[in-house]
Amino acid sequence: MQDKLQKETLTRTKREDKVKNWFAMWLDKSSAGIEEIFAYDVVYTESWGPRYCGIAAVKEWFAEWNSRCAVRRWNTGRFFHFRDTTIVEWDFACTEADGSETAFDGVSVIEWTDDKISTLTEYGCSTDNYNPYADGTGVPVFRLKEHGWF
């Protein structure tokens, strides 16, 4: 029983390290070691819709995106593990070539095959949160603004 628990803990730690390495690669703009993180036939879906099928497509996206943007922050929060699935909370911020900035919170649902990411799906959440019932009237007051990519 103790050996099984130690093995599960080691597996979880290795997986968390791979996710953290992936996020750090964006800060460094370096894809070195990407083959150690992703399965050859990975399916990666961004929070706003684009989907990349296969490690070659992920590499192409990574290189192109980093040619026009810079990640300023991509921090991990809590990790949740269940069998071959990991869920991780994170917060993200980037600056685009035109100087515009984007920031949002998110969650990634990750499936593993042979200790490599086989699917990764991102879900995003605005950081501009507010209480539409704050005035106490019982009638919601929503901000009128564009919601970006969501």
HULIN-V704152 format. One record per helix or strand. SS is the DSSP state (H for helix, E for strand). FROM is the first residue (numbers start at 1). TO is the last residue. Records with the same first field share a line. If there is no record, write none. Layout:
BEGIN
SS->FROM-TO + FROM-TO
END
This chain:
BEGIN
H->2-28 + 34-37 + 55-68
E->38-45 + 51-53 + 69-82 + 85-96 + 101-113 + 116-126
END
